[in-house]
Amino acid sequence: MNEFEVAITDLSHDGRGVARIDGKTVFVSGALLDEQVRLRIRKRHRNFDEAETLQILTRSPHRVEPRCSHFGQCGGCSLQHLDAAMQIEAKQRVLADNFARIGKVEPETWLSPLTDEAWGYRRKGRLSVRAVAKKGRVLVGFREESNPRYVADITHCDVVHPALGPKIGLLGELVGSMDAAADIPQIEFAAGDETIALVFRHLKPLSEGDRVKLAAFAQQHGFAVYLQPGGVSSVHPLWPEHPRLAFRIPAGDDVEEVELEFQPLDFVQVNAGLNRRMMLRTLELLDPQPHDRVLDLFCGLGNFTLPLARRVAEIIGVEGEHGLVARAADNAARNGIANARFHVANLFEDQRGTDWARRPWDKLLLDPPRAGADKVLEYLPHKQTGRIVYVSCHPASLARDAGILVNQHGFRLKAAGVMDMFPHTAHVESIALFERR
């Protein structure tokens, strides 16, 4: 028997309902906390099973009608059926659980969640492309929720930047009309404040006809089109000849904001509006003073480094990717910022012998990838560092590192909270303030 009626007793970290059948945990797609549902087991594992919702018998008061007609098929969003307030509450609960279970810590104060626009927020992403002979056309979109091997058959996306989201189907038609229809596996998009770039990965050289079609599409819809025949370094513009991608972020009250130029495959925060709010909260928590010396690790393009530089005596940003560091330095010069310097270093290796790691810093900013910053915390912060702000894209690594800072480095977890960088998904972005005891 594969069908059961169950009570949903929790929501998992990836947004699925959690039930138990004969003592075994079952993760149920499409189900919400406190619902009674009829489900079908889709996949069995040794320690848990996966299931899909067939019928909602008792409906959660927080269930809403998904805005997108592709919800449930497309794997881009998993929480459109949960109201916005409960989405945030669920993310805060995930963060609190990780702090308690992994780090054995609890913030003295919970920060109010940071939110921004819930729709059309996504300015960066990768669309999969697949020529499907049975359908007689090319699909462009995110992967299917139930089977990530397949591309979801979608025509629009309500969370992608509004200049691009309604045109997903047109991208499929465009690729389908090209000689290289079977040789384009993905299209990456990146939106600046004024320009949206599309990067077409192609496995074989494009015909002149295909290049003409891409350029015409770019001109008609106001996009900048790039081609990627190989690795990241092969990316180059097709039309216009010299596109410019840039975005602006605030440096706080009465301080001139900063403009960052970037390349279409560079890492930038996905949600432009939330990034601006996150910057202002970071300034509030770090409390930069004119005499402060600040170290910004995993600095990328200088997203935090350059706004902070407008308010402190000196700041150094460290990042592992040469291209990002070069563009961060260029951005500093372009904004007339002379007190920010940048270094290339693999922060997952021991860097304690470097000049920047040996120097005393008043304040420290961390914004690591999912793996966290535990390798850095083997030799930093020094005793002179009195305040740390940690921006995290993974609550488990933040919780682990919070335990290290509190139990090994003599800090207290002063405050923490979530930031809704990816509305309608289970992704948890968070920020934490640590002060020396």
C-alpha positions as CSV (number, residue, x, y, z in Angstrom):
1,M,0.0,0.0,0.0
2,N,1.4,3.4,-1.0
3,E,-1.5,5.7,0.0
4,F,-2.0,6.9,3.5
5,E,-3.9,9.5,5.5
6,V,-1.6,11.3,7.9
7,A,-1.2,14.4,10.1
8,I,1.5,16.8,9.2
9,T,3.4,17.6,12.4
10,D,6.3,19.8,11.1
11,L,7.8,21.6,8.2
12,S,11.2,20.4,7.0
13,H,14.2,22.6,6.2
14,D,13.3,22.3,2.4
15,G,9.6,23.3,2.9
16,R,8.0,19.9,2.8
17,G,5.5,18.7,5.3
18,V,6.7,16.1,7.9
19,A,4.6,13.1,9.0
20,R,5.3,9.7,10.5
21,I,4.0,6.4,9.3
22,D,4.7,3.4,11.6
23,G,7.4,5.4,13.3
24,K,9.2,6.3,10.0
25,T,9.6,9.9,8.9
26,V,7.9,10.9,5.7
27,F,8.6,14.1,3.8
28,V,5.5,15.2,2.0
29,S,5.6,17.7,-1.0
30,G,2.7,20.1,-1.0
31,A,1.7,19.6,2.6
32,L,1.8,22.2,5.4
33,L,2.1,22.1,9.2
34,D,-1.1,21.1,11.0
35,E,-2.8,19.7,7.9
36,Q,-4.4,16.3,7.5
37,V,-3.6,14.9,4.0
38,R,-3.9,11.9,1.9
39,L,-0.5,11.0,0.4
40,R,1.2,8.7,-2.0
41,I,4.7,7.3,-1.2
42,R,6.9,8.3,-4.2
43,K,10.3,7.1,-3.0
44,R,11.4,4.9,-0.2
45,H,14.7,5.2,1.7
46,R,16.2,3.3,4.6
47,N,15.6,6.0,7.2
48,F,12.8,8.1,5.6
49,D,10.3,8.1,2.7
50,E,9.3,10.8,0.3
51,A,5.7,11.4,-0.7
52,E,3.4,13.7,-2.6
53,T,0.1,15.1,-1.5
54,L,-3.0,13.6,-3.2
55,Q,-5.7,15.4,-1.2
56,I,-5.9,17.9,1.6
57,L,-8.4,16.7,4.1
58,T,-7.9,19.4,6.7
59,R,-6.5,22.7,5.4
60,S,-4.0,24.9,7.2
61,P,-5.3,28.5,7.9
62,H,-2.0,29.7,6.4
63,R,-2.5,28.0,3.1
64,V,-2.9,30.3,0.1
65,E,-3.5,29.9,-3.6
66,P,-0.1,29.8,-5.4
67,R,0.2,32.8,-7.8
68,C,2.1,30.8,-10.4
69,S,0.3,28.3,-12.6
70,H,3.5,26.2,-12.8
71,F,3.7,25.8,-9.0
72,G,4.1,22.1,-8.1
73,Q,5.7,21.3,-11.4
74,C,8.5,23.7,-11.4
75,G,11.1,23.3,-8.7
76,G,12.0,27.0,-8.5
77,C,9.7,27.7,-5.6
78,S,8.5,25.4,-2.9
79,L,6.5,27.6,-0.6
80,Q,4.1,29.7,-2.7
81,H,1.2,27.8,-1.0
82,L,2.2,29.2,2.4
83,D,1.3,32.8,3.4
84,A,4.2,35.3,3.6
85,A,4.1,35.7,7.4
86,M,4.4,32.0,8.0
87,Q,7.2,31.6,5.4
88,I,9.2,34.0,7.5
89,E,8.2,32.3,10.8
90,A,9.2,28.9,9.4
91,K,12.7,30.3,8.4
92,Q,13.2,31.9,11.8
93,R,12.3,28.5,13.4
94,V,14.9,26.7,11.2
95,L,17.6,29.2,12.3
96,A,16.6,28.9,16.0
97,D,16.6,25.1,15.8
98,N,20.1,25.1,14.2
99,F,21.5,27.5,16.9
100,A,20.1,25.3,19.7
101,R,20.9,21.9,18.1
102,I,24.3,22.6,16.5
103,G,25.9,25.6,18.1
104,K,24.3,25.2,21.5
105,V,23.7,29.0,21.6
106,E,20.8,31.4,21.5
107,P,20.8,35.1,20.5
108,E,20.1,37.5,23.3
109,T,17.8,39.4,20.9
110,W,15.9,38.2,17.8
111,L,16.1,40.8,15.1
112,S,12.9,41.5,13.1
113,P,13.0,39.7,9.8
114,L,14.1,41.6,6.8
115,T,11.8,41.4,3.8
116,D,11.3,43.2,0.5
117,E,9.2,42.6,-2.7
118,A,8.0,39.0,-2.8
119,W,7.6,38.8,-6.6
120,G,9.9,39.7,-9.5
121,Y,12.8,39.9,-7.1
122,R,15.3,37.4,-8.7
123,R,18.0,39.2,-10.7
124,K,20.4,36.3,-11.0
125,G,19.9,32.7,-12.0
126,R,20.4,29.8,-14.4
127,L,17.7,28.6,-16.7
128,S,18.1,25.0,-18.1
129,V,17.4,24.4,-21.8
130,R,16.3,21.1,-23.3
131,A,15.2,20.3,-26.8
132,V,12.3,17.8,-26.3
133,A,11.6,15.8,-29.5
134,K,8.3,14.4,-28.1
135,K,6.9,17.9,-27.6
136,G,8.5,19.2,-30.8
137,R,10.0,22.3,-29.1
138,V,12.6,23.6,-26.7
139,L,11.9,24.0,-23.0
140,V,13.5,26.8,-21.0
141,G,13.1,27.0,-17.3
142,F,14.0,25.6,-13.9
143,R,14.2,21.9,-13.1
144,E,11.0,19.9,-12.2
145,E,10.3,19.6,-8.6
146,S,9.5,15.8,-8.7
147,N,12.3,14.9,-11.2
148,P,15.2,17.3,-11.4
149,R,16.5,15.5,-14.4
150,Y,13.8,17.2,-16.5
151,V,13.2,20.9,-17.3
152,A,9.8,22.2,-16.2
153,D,7.5,23.1,-19.1
154,I,6.9,26.8,-18.2
155,T,6.1,30.0,-20.1
156,H,6.7,32.6,-17.4
157,C,8.2,33.0,-13.9
158,D,6.7,35.4,-11.4
159,V,9.8,35.5,-9.2
160,V,12.3,36.4,-12.0
161,H,12.9,40.1,-12.7
162,P,9.7,41.4,-14.4
163,A,11.6,42.4,-17.6
164,L,12.5,38.7,-18.1
165,G,10.0,36.6,-16.2
166,P,7.1,36.9,-18.6
167,K,9.4,36.1,-21.6
168,I,10.6,32.6,-20.5
169,G,8.4,31.0,-23.2
170,L,9.8,33.4,-25.8
171,L,13.3,32.2,-25.0
172,G,12.2,28.7,-25.7
173,E,10.8,29.8,-29.1
174,L,14.0,31.6,-29.9
175,V,16.3,28.7,-29.1
176,G,13.9,26.3,-30.9
177,S,14.3,28.4,-34.1
178,M,18.1,28.2,-34.0
179,D,20.4,25.8,-35.8
180,A,22.0,25.1,-32.4
181,A,18.7,24.2,-30.6
182,A,20.1,20.9,-29.4
183,D,23.5,22.4,-28.4
184,I,22.4,25.1,-25.9
185,P,22.2,23.5,-22.4
186,Q,21.6,26.7,-20.3
187,I,21.0,30.4,-20.3
188,E,22.2,32.4,-17.3
189,F,20.7,35.8,-16.5
190,A,21.9,38.7,-14.5
191,A,20.2,42.0,-14.0
192,G,21.8,45.3,-13.1
193,D,19.8,48.4,-12.3
194,E,19.5,49.3,-16.0
195,T,20.6,46.2,-18.0
196,I,19.6,42.5,-18.1
197,A,22.2,40.2,-19.5
198,L,21.5,36.7,-21.0
199,V,24.5,34.4,-21.3
200,F,23.9,31.6,-23.8
201,R,26.1,28.5,-23.2
202,H,26.7,26.7,-26.5
203,L,28.5,23.4,-27.1
204,K,29.3,24.0,-30.7
205,P,30.1,27.2,-32.7
206,L,27.1,29.2,-33.7
207,S,26.1,29.8,-37.3
208,E,25.9,33.3,-38.5
209,G,22.2,32.9,-38.8
210,D,22.0,32.0,-35.1
211,R,24.1,35.0,-34.1
212,V,21.8,37.3,-36.1
213,K,18.7,35.8,-34.3
214,L,20.2,36.3,-30.9
215,A,21.3,39.9,-31.6
216,A,17.8,40.7,-33.0
217,F,16.1,39.2,-29.9
218,A,18.4,41.3,-27.7
219,Q,17.5,44.5,-29.6
220,Q,13.8,43.8,-29.6
221,H,13.5,43.1,-25.9
222,G,16.2,45.3,-24.6
223,F,18.6,42.6,-23.3
224,A,22.4,42.3,-23.5
225,V,23.3,39.0,-25.0
226,Y,26.6,37.2,-24.2
227,L,27.9,33.9,-25.6
228,Q,29.8,31.2,-23.6
229,P,31.5,28.7,-25.9
230,G,33.6,27.2,-23.1
231,G,34.5,28.0,-19.5
232,V,33.8,31.1,-17.5
233,S,36.7,33.0,-19.1
234,S,35.1,32.4,-22.6
235,V,32.1,34.6,-21.9
236,H,32.0,37.6,-24.3
237,P,29.3,40.0,-25.5
238,L,27.4,39.5,-28.7
239,W,25.2,42.6,-28.5
240,P,25.7,45.4,-27.7
241,E,29.4,45.5,-28.2
242,H,30.1,47.0,-24.7
243,P,27.3,46.3,-22.3
244,R,27.4,47.6,-18.8
245,L,26.1,45.9,-15.8
246,A,25.9,47.8,-12.5
247,F,23.9,48.3,-9.3
248,R,23.8,50.8,-6.6
249,I,23.7,50.2,-2.8
250,P,23.5,52.6,0.1
251,A,26.2,53.5,2.5
252,G,23.9,54.9,5.2
253,D,22.3,58.3,6.0
254,D,24.0,61.4,4.6
255,V,26.7,59.2,2.9
256,E,27.0,58.9,-0.9
257,E,25.9,55.5,-2.1
258,V,28.2,53.1,-4.0
259,E,27.8,51.8,-7.6
260,L,29.3,48.3,-8.3
261,E,30.0,47.2,-11.9
262,F,30.0,43.4,-12.4
263,Q,30.3,40.7,-15.1
264,P,27.2,38.5,-15.9
265,L,28.6,35.4,-14.2
266,D,29.9,37.2,-11.1
267,F,28.4,36.4,-7.8
268,V,25.9,39.1,-6.7
269,Q,23.1,38.9,-4.2
270,V,20.1,37.5,-5.9
271,N,17.6,40.0,-4.5
272,A,18.5,43.6,-5.2
273,G,15.9,45.2,-2.9
274,L,16.8,42.9,0.0
275,N,20.5,43.5,-0.6
276,R,20.0,47.2,0.0
277,R,18.1,46.5,3.2
278,M,20.7,44.0,4.3
279,M,23.5,46.6,3.8
280,L,21.7,49.1,6.0
281,R,21.2,46.5,8.7
282,T,24.9,45.5,8.5
283,L,25.8,49.2,9.0
284,E,23.5,49.3,12.0
285,L,24.9,46.2,13.6
286,L,28.6,46.7,12.8
287,D,28.3,50.4,13.9
288,P,31.3,51.6,11.9
289,Q,33.1,54.6,13.4
290,P,35.6,57.0,11.6
291,H,38.6,55.5,13.5
292,D,37.7,51.8,12.9
293,R,39.8,49.4,11.0
294,V,37.6,46.6,9.4
295,L,38.4,43.3,7.8
296,D,35.8,42.0,5.3
297,L,36.3,38.3,4.5
298,F,34.6,36.6,1.5
299,C,34.1,40.1,0.1
300,G,33.3,39.3,-3.5
301,L,32.9,42.5,-5.6
302,G,33.0,44.7,-2.5
303,N,29.2,44.5,-1.8
304,F,29.8,45.3,1.9
305,T,33.4,46.6,1.7
306,L,32.8,49.7,-0.3
307,P,29.8,51.1,1.5
308,L,31.6,50.5,4.8
309,A,34.7,52.2,3.4
310,R,32.8,55.5,3.3
311,R,32.4,55.3,7.1
312,V,35.7,53.9,8.5
313,A,39.4,54.7,8.5
314,E,40.5,51.6,6.7
315,I,39.0,48.4,5.4
316,I,40.5,45.4,3.7
317,G,38.5,42.9,1.6
318,V,39.7,39.3,1.0
319,E,38.2,37.0,-1.6
320,G,39.4,33.8,-3.3
321,E,38.5,34.6,-6.9
322,H,40.9,36.8,-8.8
323,G,38.4,38.3,-11.1
324,L,36.1,39.4,-8.3
325,V,39.0,41.0,-6.5
326,A,40.1,42.9,-9.6
327,R,36.6,44.2,-10.1
328,A,36.3,45.1,-6.5
329,A,39.5,47.2,-6.7
330,D,38.2,48.8,-10.0
331,N,34.9,49.6,-8.2
332,A,36.8,51.3,-5.4
333,A,38.7,53.5,-7.8
334,R,35.5,54.2,-9.8
335,N,33.8,55.4,-6.7
336,G,36.7,57.5,-5.5
337,I,37.3,55.3,-2.5
338,A,41.0,55.3,-1.4
339,N,40.9,53.6,2.0
340,A,39.8,50.1,0.7
341,R,42.3,47.5,-0.4
342,F,41.7,44.0,-1.6
343,H,43.6,40.7,-1.5
344,V,43.2,37.3,-3.2
345,A,43.3,34.4,-0.8
346,N,41.7,30.9,-0.4
347,L,39.9,31.4,2.9
348,F,39.4,27.6,3.2
349,E,43.2,27.3,3.7
350,D,45.3,28.5,6.5
351,Q,46.1,32.2,5.9
352,R,47.5,33.2,9.3
353,G,50.9,34.0,7.9
354,T,49.5,36.8,5.6
355,D,49.9,40.4,6.6
356,W,46.2,41.1,6.7
357,A,45.6,38.1,9.0
358,R,48.3,39.2,11.5
359,R,47.1,42.7,11.8
360,P,44.7,43.9,14.6
361,W,41.2,44.7,13.4
362,D,38.6,46.5,15.4
363,K,35.7,44.9,13.6
364,L,35.2,41.8,11.3
365,L,32.6,41.1,8.7
366,L,32.0,37.6,7.4
367,D,29.9,36.6,4.4
368,P,31.0,33.1,3.5
369,P,29.4,30.5,1.1
370,R,27.5,27.6,2.5
371,A,30.5,25.9,4.0
372,G,30.9,28.7,6.5
373,A,33.9,30.3,8.1
374,D,35.2,27.7,10.5
375,K,38.7,27.5,8.8
376,V,39.1,31.3,9.3
377,L,38.0,31.0,12.9
378,E,41.0,28.8,13.6
379,Y,43.2,31.9,13.6
380,L,40.8,34.9,13.7
381,P,39.5,37.0,15.3
382,H,42.3,38.5,17.4
383,K,41.8,39.8,20.9
384,Q,41.5,43.4,19.5
385,T,38.4,42.6,17.6
386,G,35.4,43.6,19.6
387,R,32.5,43.2,17.1
388,I,31.7,40.7,14.3
389,V,28.8,40.7,11.9
390,Y,28.2,37.4,10.2
391,V,26.0,37.2,7.0
392,S,25.0,33.6,6.3
393,C,23.3,31.7,3.5
394,H,23.3,28.4,5.5
395,P,21.9,28.2,9.0
396,A,23.8,25.1,10.0
397,S,27.2,26.5,9.2
398,L,26.3,29.8,11.0
399,A,25.2,27.8,14.0
400,R,28.4,25.8,14.1
401,D,30.5,29.0,13.7
402,A,28.4,30.8,16.4
403,G,29.3,28.0,18.8
404,I,33.0,28.5,18.0
405,L,32.9,32.3,18.5
406,V,31.0,32.0,21.8
407,N,32.8,29.0,23.3
408,Q,36.3,29.4,21.9
409,H,36.8,33.1,21.2
410,G,34.9,34.8,24.1
411,F,32.1,36.4,22.2
412,R,28.4,36.5,23.0
413,L,25.7,36.1,20.3
414,K,24.1,39.5,20.8
415,A,21.5,39.4,18.0
416,A,20.4,37.3,15.0
417,G,17.6,37.1,12.5
418,V,16.5,35.9,9.1
419,M,16.5,37.9,5.8
420,D,14.1,36.8,3.0
421,M,16.6,36.8,0.2
422,F,14.6,34.1,-1.7
423,P,10.8,34.5,-1.0
424,H,8.7,31.4,-1.7
425,T,11.6,29.1,-1.2
426,A,12.9,27.3,1.9
427,H,16.3,29.0,1.5
428,V,17.3,30.7,4.8
429,E,19.5,33.8,4.7
430,S,20.4,35.2,8.1
431,I,22.6,37.8,9.9
432,A,24.2,37.7,13.4
433,L,26.0,40.1,15.6
434,F,28.7,39.0,18.0
435,E,30.2,41.2,20.7
436,R,33.2,40.4,22.8
437,R,32.3,39.6,26.4
